């Protein structure tokens, strides 16, 4: 999280009760966002302690992130999973790593 802050990425998007992503008074549909990268982290002492960090860009080219527990313990449930699947994924074929 500190590395994201250093890069100016400190806007968290949250899946709201409306079934859309929300951040700083704005609401986003899947087509308003692009998934840039997904990071997965596992806890050192508990293999069930899994977190996913999704890095996104909106249509105004502002970056943000979503944090969630991945797997069956997701914070948001099925509606979130469907929303996430509908977000277009950036073409990172020019990014080797």
C-alpha positions in Angstrom: 0.0 0.0 0.0 2.9 2.3 0.7 4.3 1.8 -2.8 0.9 2.6 -4.3 0.7 5.8 -2.2 4.2 6.8 -3.4 3.0 6.5 -6.9 -0.1 8.6 -6.2 -2.5 5.8 -6.1 -4.5 6.2 -3.0 -8.1 6.1 -4.2 -10.0 3.0 -3.0 -13.0 1.9 -5.0 -15.7 0.1 -3.0 -18.5 -2.1 -4.3 -21.6 -0.4 -3.1 -25.1 -1.6 -2.3 -26.1 -0.1 -5.7 -24.2 -2.9 -7.4 -21.6 -0.4 -8.8 -18.2 0.7 -7.7 -18.1 3.9 -5.8 -15.3 6.2 -4.9 -15.1 9.9 -3.8 -18.7 10.6 -4.7 -18.5 8.9 -8.2 -20.2 5.7 -9.3 -18.7 3.4 -11.9 -20.1 0.7 -14.2 -17.7 -2.0 -15.4 -17.3 -0.3 -18.8 -16.1 2.9 -17.0 -13.0 1.0 -15.7 -10.1 -0.9 -17.0 -8.3 -3.6 -14.9 -4.6 -2.8 -15.1 -3.2 -5.5 -12.8 -4.2 -8.0 -10.1 -2.0 -8.8 -7.2 -2.6 -11.7 -4.8 -1.2 -12.0 -1.3 -1.2 -14.9 1.1 -0.7 -14.6 4.8 2.5 -16.1 6.2 0.9 -17.9 9.2 -2.5 -18.8 7.7 -2.9 -20.0 4.1 -6.6 -19.0 4.3 -5.5 -15.4 4.8 -5.7 -14.4 1.1 -6.1 -10.9 -0.2 -6.5 -9.6 -3.8 -5.6 -6.1 -4.8 -7.0 -4.9 -8.2 -5.4 -1.9 -9.8 -7.8 0.0 -12.1 -8.0 3.1 -14.3 -11.2 5.0 -14.9 -12.1 6.8 -18.1 -10.5 10.0 -16.8 -7.2 8.1 -16.6 -7.3 8.3 -12.8 -5.9 5.2 -11.0 -7.5 3.5 -8.0 -7.6 0.1 -6.4 -10.0 -2.5 -4.9 -9.0 -4.7 -2.0 -10.9 -7.9 -1.4 -10.4 -11.3 0.2 -10.3 -13.8 -2.6 -11.9 -17.2 -2.7 -15.0 -18.2 -0.9 -14.5 -15.6 1.8 -14.9 -12.5 -0.6 -16.1 -9.4 1.1 -18.7 -8.7 -1.6 -20.1 -11.9 -2.9 -21.4 -13.0 -6.3 -22.5 -9.6 -7.6 -19.0 -8.3 -7.1 -17.5 -11.2 -8.9 -19.8 -10.7 -11.9 -19.0 -6.9 -11.9 -15.2 -7.7 -11.8 -15.5 -10.2 -14.7 -17.2 -7.5 -16.8 -14.4 -4.9 -16.4 -12.3 -4.8 -19.5 -8.7 -5.9 -19.0 -5.8 -3.7 -20.2 -3.6 -5.1 -22.9 -0.3 -5.5 -21.1 1.5 -7.4 -23.9 4.1 -4.6 -24.0 4.7 -5.1 -20.2 7.0 -8.0 -19.7 6.8 -8.0 -16.0 
